[in-house]
Amino acid sequence: MLRANFFKFFKYKKNSNHEIVQYNSNKNFSVQDQIKTNIIEIDQKILELSKSLVQAQIVKLRSTFSKSNNFLEQIGKNVYKTKVEDSINWHQKQLKELYFRRRELEINLEKLKGIFWLNRIKRILRIILIGSFIFLTLFIFLSGFMIIIYLMPLIILILLGYFLSTKRY
């Protein structure tokens, strides 16, 4: 009994379905187009918010360096400065949210195109390459520094011998 069920499991089953299946890829392309337009809209919003953030920081810089001796102007300046800082914080928060949303849309687009894991591997390799480059430069710098420290007595001895040999009586 067990042997009969075992061989039935691996028995070849003929496919009796001979229908023609029509694949509609327009849905996939429409979703891709929609995501691309959303990314473009978010890019435009990021550009507008970046411009307004720069303007708010310029206003803050101007109000910081403006000189006023009047008591009322100083009170107004303090109120104005808090409002400008609130505006800057709001713009920064909105920019962060837009960048996160844009990144999510890019990931979804990559998944639809089928290049998500390829790009993920590229990012990981780029991080590993940058990390190894930083590690190598730190190693070279520190080893050079240590070599100079260890050779300092020899360098002093050579300089002392040179100054003694060139000294004229």
MODELLER restraints for C-alpha pairs under 7 A, 6 or more apart:
rsr = mdl.restraints
at = mdl.atoms
rsr.add(forms.Gaussian(group=physical.xy_distance, feature=features.Distance(at['CA:32:A'], at['CA:109:A']), mean=6.29, stdev=0.5))
rsr.add(forms.Gaussian(group=physical.xy_distance, feature=features.Distance(at['CA:35:A'], at['CA:105:A']), mean=6.39, stdev=0.5))
rsr.add(forms.Gaussian(group=physical.xy_distance, feature=features.Distance(at['CA:35:A'], at['CA:109:A']), mean=6.67, stdev=0.5))
rsr.add(forms.Gaussian(group=physical.xy_distance, feature=features.Distance(at['CA:39:A'], at['CA:102:A']), mean=5.94, stdev=0.5))
rsr.add(forms.Gaussian(group=physical.xy_distance, feature=features.Distance(at['CA:39:A'], at['CA:105:A']), mean=6.80, stdev=0.5))
rsr.add(forms.Gaussian(group=physical.xy_distance, feature=features.Distance(at['CA:42:A'], at['CA:98:A']), mean=6.52, stdev=0.5))
rsr.add(forms.Gaussian(group=physical.xy_distance, feature=features.Distance(at['CA:42:A'], at['CA:102:A']), mean=6.57, stdev=0.5))
rsr.add(forms.Gaussian(group=physical.xy_distance, feature=features.Distance(at['CA:46:A'], at['CA:95:A']), mean=6.26, stdev=0.5))
rsr.add(forms.Gaussian(group=physical.xy_distance, feature=features.Distance(at['CA:46:A'], at['CA:98:A']), mean=6.74, stdev=0.5))
rsr.add(forms.Gaussian(group=physical.xy_distance, feature=features.Distance(at['CA:49:A'], at['CA:91:A']), mean=6.41, stdev=0.5))
rsr.add(forms.Gaussian(group=physical.xy_distance, feature=features.Distance(at['CA:49:A'], at['CA:95:A']), mean=6.78, stdev=0.5))
rsr.add(forms.Gaussian(group=physical.xy_distance, feature=features.Distance(at['CA:53:A'], at['CA:88:A']), mean=6.07, stdev=0.5))
rsr.add(forms.Gaussian(group=physical.xy_distance, feature=features.Distance(at['CA:53:A'], at['CA:91:A']), mean=5.95, stdev=0.5))
rsr.add(forms.Gaussian(group=physical.xy_distance, feature=features.Distance(at['CA:56:A'], at['CA:84:A']), mean=6.43, stdev=0.5))
rsr.add(forms.Gaussian(group=physical.xy_distance, feature=features.Distance(at['CA:56:A'], at['CA:88:A']), mean=6.24, stdev=0.5))
rsr.add(forms.Gaussian(group=physical.xy_distance, feature=features.Distance(at['CA:57:A'], at['CA:88:A']), mean=6.96, stdev=0.5))
rsr.add(forms.Gaussian(group=physical.xy_distance, feature=features.Distance(at['CA:60:A'], at['CA:81:A']), mean=6.58, stdev=0.5))
rsr.add(forms.Gaussian(group=physical.xy_distance, feature=features.Distance(at['CA:60:A'], at['CA:84:A']), mean=6.29, stdev=0.5))
rsr.add(forms.Gaussian(group=physical.xy_distance, feature=features.Distance(at['CA:68:A'], at['CA:74:A']), mean=6.62, stdev=0.5))
rsr.add(forms.Gaussian(group=physical.xy_distance, feature=features.Distance(at['CA:107:A'], at['CA:116:A']), mean=6.77, stdev=0.5))
rsr.add(forms.Gaussian(group=physical.xy_distance, feature=features.Distance(at['CA:110:A'], at['CA:116:A']), mean=4.74, stdev=0.5))
